[in-house]
Amino acid sequence: MKKRFVILTSAAVCITALIGGCGSDHEGNTFTGDKKEEPVYQANLNAVSPAAYRNVKGLELEPGTYISIIGKDDSSSYWKAVRAGVEQAAADLNEVLGYSGDEKIKVTYNAPDSVENIDEQVNILDEELSRYPNALGIASIDESASSVQFDLATENGIPIIGLDSGNTYQGIQCICKTDNADAAKTGAYKLCDELEDEGEVILFVHDSVSSTAKEREASFKAEIEAAHPGMKVVETIYCDQLEEMKKTAAEEMNVKKAKEKEEITADSMSDEDVIQYYLEKYPEVKGYFGTNVTATQLIVTTLKQMETREDVVVMGFDAGEAQLESLKDGEVEGLVVQNPFGIGYSSVVAAARSALEIGNEAVVNTGYIWVTKENMEEDSIKNMLYE
């Protein structure tokens, strides 16, 4: 009982930090700096810690300062919210500093067109560095990538900060992100609690190379191993390894169906097909958890395709439109919802601080909330969703 109280208290703190009267539409809301006036997006920023990263006060940037922010993709609801935070911080900076025209602080957001395309992200990084920004922020798809580019940035006096997902490069000055370990720990506890601490679980991880994926996987498994002896993670599926999984599944299926004339190929299998093949290996599994929006939704669509797997519990990360519909329909029991607007906003603040050489915290915590069908319509929760 003591363990349960500690985790629930942690989740409650996260929720309390995020509540408030913020609006979901962040466009066109410029904060003038008047203390009597609070912008509609301030509740998103109230979750950010330390408090210095919640606003742009005191960032006396030179006219024409250029800050480049690079994300993981440019299309999902999560990364659109990150971009909204980046753009709002830029607007607030120019308003507070009184810059207009050529004097305006220039803040750009660029990201791969397809989800988490490492090659395209590196190309974007190369292009941005050739423009010699005053500071650069990046959400590294691969935590070990781009050391050559980062060395070049350092040589040219371009400070680097991270957002959402970190990098192993030692020269990165700050990272603005969710406390992934705490969030995944809460998710693991919630799933175990729903299953009454008994049964098998499959974990879906969005990739095998990013720091967010590694942190969430490690914390989820550590919580189960340490506090839930009746639970077991029987399989971990990495979404960036689906193509290899298709080849293996096709080979195994062809061996089992050797008498049939039609050969199964990896190219003929959808992502849901290969996931179904692996899930059918574990008929006793009652719980599934996804570490981001892609992983979580892949669970939902696969289970729909299987039709017979209705007596299971699905939980995961993020709150895209499809996931929220699944939450309403009872297909998903709970979601760890991050604060992407706060991540985007605070990353610009961190980049500005780096450009001004006024120092940064090593880690900026941007907060998260736990969302269920029962609480998703509450104002304090609804205003934080990024569908």
C-alpha positions as CSV (number, residue, x, y, z in Angstrom):
1,M,0.0,0.0,0.0
2,K,2.9,2.4,0.7
3,K,4.2,2.0,-2.8
4,R,0.8,2.8,-4.3
5,F,0.5,6.0,-2.3
6,V,3.9,7.3,-3.4
7,I,3.1,6.8,-7.1
8,L,-0.3,8.2,-7.0
9,T,1.0,11.2,-5.1
10,S,3.6,11.7,-7.9
11,A,0.9,11.6,-10.5
12,A,-1.3,14.0,-8.6
13,V,1.6,16.5,-8.4
14,C,2.0,16.3,-12.2
15,I,-1.8,16.8,-12.7
16,T,-1.9,19.7,-10.2
17,A,1.0,21.4,-12.0
18,L,-0.8,21.3,-15.3
19,I,-4.3,22.4,-14.3
20,G,-5.6,25.9,-15.1
21,G,-7.7,27.8,-17.6
22,C,-5.5,27.5,-20.7
23,G,-7.0,27.3,-24.2
24,S,-6.1,24.7,-26.8
25,D,-5.8,27.2,-29.6
26,H,-2.4,28.8,-29.1
27,E,-2.3,30.9,-32.3
28,G,-2.7,34.6,-32.3
29,N,-2.3,35.0,-28.5
30,T,0.6,37.3,-27.9
31,F,1.6,38.1,-24.3
32,T,2.6,41.8,-24.0
33,G,4.5,41.4,-20.7
34,D,1.9,43.3,-18.6
35,K,1.8,41.6,-15.2
36,K,-2.0,42.1,-15.0
37,E,-2.5,40.1,-18.2
38,E,-2.1,36.4,-18.3
39,P,-2.0,34.7,-21.7
40,V,-4.4,31.8,-22.4
41,Y,-1.5,29.4,-22.9
42,Q,0.1,30.1,-19.5
43,A,-1.4,27.0,-17.9
44,N,0.8,24.9,-20.3
45,L,3.8,26.9,-19.1
46,N,2.9,26.6,-15.4
47,A,3.9,22.9,-15.6
48,V,7.4,23.8,-16.7
49,S,10.1,23.7,-14.0
50,P,12.3,25.6,-13.2
51,A,10.0,28.7,-13.4
52,A,12.6,30.7,-15.4
53,Y,11.6,28.7,-18.5
54,R,7.9,29.6,-18.3
55,N,8.4,33.1,-19.9
56,V,10.7,35.2,-22.0
57,K,11.4,37.9,-19.5
58,G,15.0,39.1,-19.2
59,L,16.1,37.6,-22.5
60,E,17.7,40.7,-24.0
61,L,18.6,39.2,-27.4
62,E,20.2,41.4,-30.0
63,P,18.0,42.4,-33.0
64,G,18.0,39.8,-35.7
65,T,19.1,36.9,-33.5
66,Y,18.4,33.6,-35.2
67,I,17.3,30.5,-33.3
68,S,16.8,27.2,-35.1
69,I,14.6,24.4,-33.6
70,I,14.6,20.9,-35.2
71,G,11.9,18.4,-34.3
72,K,11.2,14.7,-35.1
73,D,8.3,15.2,-37.5
74,D,6.1,17.9,-39.0
75,S,2.7,16.3,-39.2
76,S,1.6,14.6,-35.9
77,S,-0.6,16.4,-33.4
78,Y,2.2,16.1,-30.8
79,W,4.8,17.9,-33.0
80,K,2.3,20.4,-34.2
81,A,1.9,21.4,-30.6
82,V,5.6,21.6,-30.1
83,R,5.8,23.9,-33.1
84,A,3.0,26.0,-31.7
85,G,5.0,26.5,-28.5
86,V,8.1,27.4,-30.5
87,E,6.2,30.0,-32.5
88,Q,4.5,31.4,-29.5
89,A,7.8,31.9,-27.7
90,A,9.2,33.7,-30.8
91,A,6.1,36.0,-30.9
92,D,6.4,36.8,-27.1
93,L,10.1,37.6,-27.5
94,N,9.5,40.1,-30.2
95,E,6.6,41.6,-28.4
96,V,8.5,42.0,-25.1
97,L,11.6,43.3,-26.8
98,G,9.7,45.6,-29.1
99,Y,11.3,44.3,-32.3
100,S,9.7,44.5,-35.7
101,G,10.7,44.2,-39.3
102,D,14.3,43.2,-39.8
103,E,15.0,43.6,-36.1
104,K,12.7,40.7,-35.2
105,I,14.1,37.6,-33.5
106,K,13.9,34.8,-36.1
107,V,12.9,31.4,-34.7
108,T,12.4,28.6,-37.2
109,Y,11.0,25.1,-36.7
110,N,12.0,22.3,-39.1
111,A,11.5,18.6,-39.0
112,P,11.3,15.5,-41.3
113,D,8.2,15.1,-43.3
114,S,7.8,11.5,-42.3
115,V,7.8,10.2,-38.8
116,E,11.3,10.1,-37.2
117,N,13.3,9.9,-40.4
118,I,16.9,10.1,-39.1
119,D,18.5,10.7,-42.5
120,E,16.3,13.7,-43.3
121,Q,16.8,15.1,-39.8
122,V,20.6,15.0,-40.2
123,N,20.2,16.8,-43.6
124,I,18.1,19.5,-42.0
125,L,20.7,19.9,-39.2
126,D,23.4,20.3,-41.9
127,E,21.3,23.0,-43.7
128,E,20.6,24.9,-40.5
129,L,24.2,24.9,-39.3
130,S,25.2,26.3,-42.7
131,R,23.0,29.3,-41.8
132,Y,25.0,29.9,-38.6
133,P,22.2,30.3,-36.1
134,N,22.9,32.0,-32.8
135,A,21.6,28.9,-31.0
136,L,20.1,25.5,-32.1
137,G,17.7,23.1,-30.4
138,I,17.2,19.5,-31.6
139,A,15.0,16.6,-30.7
140,S,17.4,13.8,-31.7
141,I,15.8,10.8,-33.3
142,D,18.9,8.8,-32.6
143,E,20.6,9.7,-29.3
144,S,24.0,8.7,-30.7
145,A,23.7,10.5,-34.1
146,S,25.2,13.8,-35.3
147,S,28.4,14.1,-33.3
148,V,30.2,15.4,-36.4
149,Q,27.6,18.1,-36.8
150,F,27.7,19.0,-33.1
151,D,31.5,19.3,-33.2
152,L,31.2,21.7,-36.1
153,A,28.6,23.7,-34.2
154,T,30.9,23.9,-31.2
155,E,33.8,25.0,-33.4
156,N,31.7,27.8,-34.8
157,G,30.4,29.0,-31.4
158,I,26.8,27.7,-31.9
159,P,25.4,26.5,-28.6
160,I,23.1,23.4,-28.7
161,I,20.2,22.5,-26.5
162,G,17.9,19.4,-26.7
163,L,14.2,19.1,-26.6
164,D,11.8,16.1,-26.1
165,S,14.6,13.6,-26.6
166,G,18.2,13.9,-25.6
167,N,21.6,13.1,-27.2
168,T,24.7,11.4,-25.8
169,Y,26.9,14.3,-27.1
170,Q,28.5,15.9,-24.1
171,G,28.3,19.5,-25.4
172,I,24.5,19.8,-25.3
173,Q,23.8,22.5,-22.7
174,C,20.2,21.7,-21.7
175,I,17.3,19.4,-22.4
176,C,13.6,20.4,-22.2
177,K,11.5,17.2,-21.8
178,T,9.0,15.1,-20.0
179,D,10.3,13.2,-17.0
180,N,10.2,10.0,-19.0
181,A,11.2,7.7,-16.1
182,D,8.5,9.0,-13.8
183,A,5.9,9.1,-16.6
184,A,6.6,5.5,-17.7
185,K,6.7,4.3,-14.0
186,T,3.2,5.8,-13.5
187,G,2.0,4.1,-16.7
188,A,3.4,0.7,-15.5
189,Y,1.7,1.1,-12.1
190,K,-1.6,2.1,-13.7
191,L,-1.6,-1.0,-16.0
192,C,-0.7,-3.3,-13.2
193,D,-3.3,-1.9,-10.9
194,E,-6.0,-2.3,-13.7
195,L,-4.9,-6.0,-14.1
196,E,-5.0,-6.5,-10.3
197,D,-1.2,-7.2,-10.3
198,E,-1.5,-10.5,-12.1
199,G,-0.7,-11.4,-15.7
200,E,1.5,-11.0,-18.7
201,V,2.2,-7.7,-20.6
202,I,3.6,-6.8,-24.0
203,L,5.5,-3.5,-24.3
204,F,5.4,-1.6,-27.6
205,V,8.4,0.8,-27.8
206,H,8.4,3.5,-30.5
207,D,12.0,2.9,-31.5
208,S,15.3,1.3,-30.3
209,V,17.6,4.3,-30.6
210,S,16.1,7.5,-29.0
211,S,16.7,8.4,-25.4
212,T,12.9,8.8,-24.8
213,A,12.3,5.2,-25.9
214,K,15.2,3.9,-23.8
215,E,14.2,5.8,-20.7
216,R,10.5,4.8,-20.9
217,E,11.3,1.1,-21.6
218,A,13.8,0.9,-18.8
219,S,11.5,2.6,-16.2
220,F,8.4,0.7,-17.2
221,K,10.2,-2.7,-16.8
222,A,12.0,-1.6,-13.6
223,E,8.7,-0.7,-11.9
224,I,7.1,-4.0,-12.8
225,E,10.2,-6.0,-11.7
226,A,10.6,-4.1,-8.4
227,A,7.0,-3.7,-7.3
228,H,4.7,-6.1,-9.2
229,P,6.0,-9.7,-8.8
230,G,2.7,-11.1,-10.3
231,M,3.3,-9.3,-13.6
232,K,5.7,-10.1,-16.4
233,V,6.7,-8.3,-19.6
234,V,6.8,-11.3,-22.0
235,E,7.7,-9.4,-25.2
236,T,9.1,-6.0,-26.2
237,I,8.3,-4.9,-29.7
238,Y,10.2,-2.0,-31.3
239,C,8.3,-0.1,-34.0
240,D,11.5,0.7,-35.9
241,Q,12.1,-3.0,-36.4
242,L,8.8,-3.9,-38.0
243,E,10.3,-4.6,-41.4
244,E,12.8,-7.1,-40.0
245,M,9.9,-8.6,-37.9
246,K,7.9,-9.1,-41.1
247,K,10.7,-11.1,-42.7
248,T,11.0,-13.3,-39.7
249,A,7.2,-13.8,-39.5
250,A,6.9,-14.5,-43.2
251,E,9.6,-17.2,-43.0
252,E,8.0,-18.8,-40.0
253,M,4.5,-18.7,-41.5
254,N,5.7,-20.3,-44.7
255,V,7.3,-23.2,-42.8
256,K,4.0,-23.8,-41.0
257,K,2.0,-23.6,-44.2
258,A,4.5,-25.5,-46.4
259,K,1.7,-27.4,-48.1
260,E,0.0,-24.2,-49.4
261,K,0.9,-23.0,-52.8
262,E,0.8,-19.2,-52.1
263,E,4.0,-18.0,-50.4
264,I,3.7,-15.3,-47.8
265,T,6.2,-12.4,-48.3
266,A,7.2,-9.5,-46.0
267,D,6.0,-7.0,-48.6
268,S,2.5,-8.5,-48.5
269,M,2.2,-7.9,-44.7
270,S,1.0,-4.7,-43.1
271,D,2.3,-3.5,-39.8
272,E,-0.9,-4.8,-38.1
273,D,-0.4,-8.2,-39.8
274,V,3.1,-8.7,-38.3
275,I,2.0,-7.4,-34.9
276,Q,-1.0,-9.8,-34.9
277,Y,1.4,-12.7,-35.7
278,Y,3.5,-11.9,-32.7
279,L,0.5,-11.3,-30.4
280,E,-1.0,-14.6,-31.3
281,K,2.1,-16.2,-29.8
282,Y,1.0,-14.9,-26.4
283,P,-2.7,-15.9,-26.0
284,E,-2.6,-15.3,-22.2
285,V,-1.5,-11.7,-22.4
286,K,-4.0,-9.3,-20.9
287,G,-2.1,-6.0,-21.0
288,Y,-0.5,-3.8,-23.6
289,F,1.4,-0.6,-23.2
290,G,2.7,1.8,-25.9
291,T,5.5,4.3,-25.3
292,N,4.2,7.0,-27.8
293,V,1.3,7.8,-30.0
294,T,2.5,5.6,-32.9
295,A,3.1,2.6,-30.7
296,T,-0.1,3.0,-28.7
297,Q,-2.3,3.3,-31.8
298,L,-0.6,0.3,-33.5
299,I,-1.8,-1.8,-30.5
300,V,-5.4,-0.5,-31.0
301,T,-5.6,-1.1,-34.7
302,T,-4.1,-4.5,-34.5
303,L,-6.5,-5.6,-31.7
304,K,-9.4,-4.4,-33.8
305,Q,-8.1,-6.5,-36.7
306,M,-7.9,-9.5,-34.5
307,E,-11.5,-9.0,-33.2
308,T,-11.2,-11.9,-30.7
309,R,-8.9,-10.0,-28.3
310,E,-11.5,-7.9,-26.4
311,D,-10.7,-8.9,-22.8
312,V,-7.4,-6.9,-22.7
313,V,-6.2,-3.6,-21.2
314,V,-4.5,-1.0,-23.4
315,M,-2.6,2.0,-22.1
316,G,0.1,4.3,-23.4
317,F,1.5,7.7,-24.1
318,D,0.2,10.8,-25.9
319,A,-3.2,12.1,-27.0
320,G,-3.7,12.3,-30.7
321,E,-7.2,12.5,-32.1
322,A,-7.4,8.8,-32.8
323,Q,-6.2,7.9,-29.3
324,L,-8.8,10.2,-27.7
325,E,-11.5,8.5,-29.7
326,S,-10.2,5.1,-28.5
327,L,-10.3,6.4,-25.0
328,K,-13.9,7.5,-25.4
329,D,-14.8,4.1,-26.9
330,G,-13.1,2.2,-24.1
331,E,-10.5,0.7,-26.4
332,V,-7.8,2.5,-24.3
333,E,-8.0,2.7,-20.6
334,G,-5.5,5.4,-19.8
335,L,-2.9,7.7,-21.4
336,V,0.2,9.6,-20.2
337,V,-0.3,13.0,-21.8
338,Q,2.8,15.1,-22.2
339,N,3.1,18.9,-22.6
340,P,4.4,19.4,-26.1
341,F,3.5,23.1,-26.2
342,G,5.6,23.6,-23.0
343,I,8.4,21.6,-24.6
344,G,8.5,23.9,-27.6
345,Y,8.2,27.1,-25.7
346,S,10.8,26.3,-23.1
347,S,13.2,25.1,-25.8
348,V,13.2,28.6,-27.3
349,V,13.8,30.1,-23.8
350,A,16.7,27.6,-23.3
351,A,18.2,28.4,-26.7
352,A,18.0,32.1,-26.0
353,R,19.7,31.7,-22.6
354,S,22.5,29.8,-24.4
355,A,22.9,32.5,-27.0
356,L,23.1,35.1,-24.2
357,E,25.6,32.9,-22.3
358,I,23.5,33.3,-19.1
359,G,23.5,29.7,-18.1
360,N,21.0,26.9,-18.3
361,E,19.6,24.1,-16.1
362,A,20.8,20.7,-17.3
363,V,17.2,19.4,-17.4
364,V,13.9,21.4,-17.8
365,N,10.9,19.3,-16.7
366,T,7.9,20.1,-18.8
367,G,5.3,17.9,-16.9
368,Y,2.6,15.3,-17.8
369,I,-0.9,14.3,-16.8
370,W,-2.7,10.9,-16.6
371,V,-5.9,10.9,-18.7
372,T,-8.8,8.5,-18.6
373,K,-12.3,8.3,-20.0
374,E,-13.6,9.5,-16.6
375,N,-11.5,12.7,-16.4
376,M,-10.9,13.7,-20.0
377,E,-13.9,16.1,-20.1
378,E,-12.7,18.0,-17.0
379,D,-11.6,21.5,-17.9
380,S,-8.2,21.1,-16.2
381,I,-7.6,18.0,-18.4
382,K,-9.4,18.9,-21.6
383,N,-7.4,22.1,-22.1
384,M,-4.1,20.1,-22.0
385,L,-5.1,17.7,-24.8
386,Y,-3.4,18.2,-28.2
387,E,-5.8,16.5,-30.6
